[in-house]
Amino acid sequence: MSDKLYNWSYLEEVTLEDFIKKVTPLVSNPVQNLMEMDGDMYLSDYRDLQEASNRLLNLLKQLEREGDEL
């Protein structure tokens, strides 16, 4: 994979591969809990899904900015 770095947090940049590895549990664990609990959700699961959404949206914005620079 590429050695290009993407923002994960304010002071942390990661490769795209590492980004995927970090965001996957933020999505997969809450979804697994939702399936096991027939749609009920823990507040911590909601927080993790919100965090994953924010990080993915930030990545998308970064990718769009880079596309505009080409």
Protein Blocks (a to p, Z undefined) as FASTA:
>chain_A
ZZbdcdfblmlccdfklmmmmmmmmmmmmmmmmmmnnopacfklmmmmmmmmmmmmmmmm
mmmmmmmmZZ
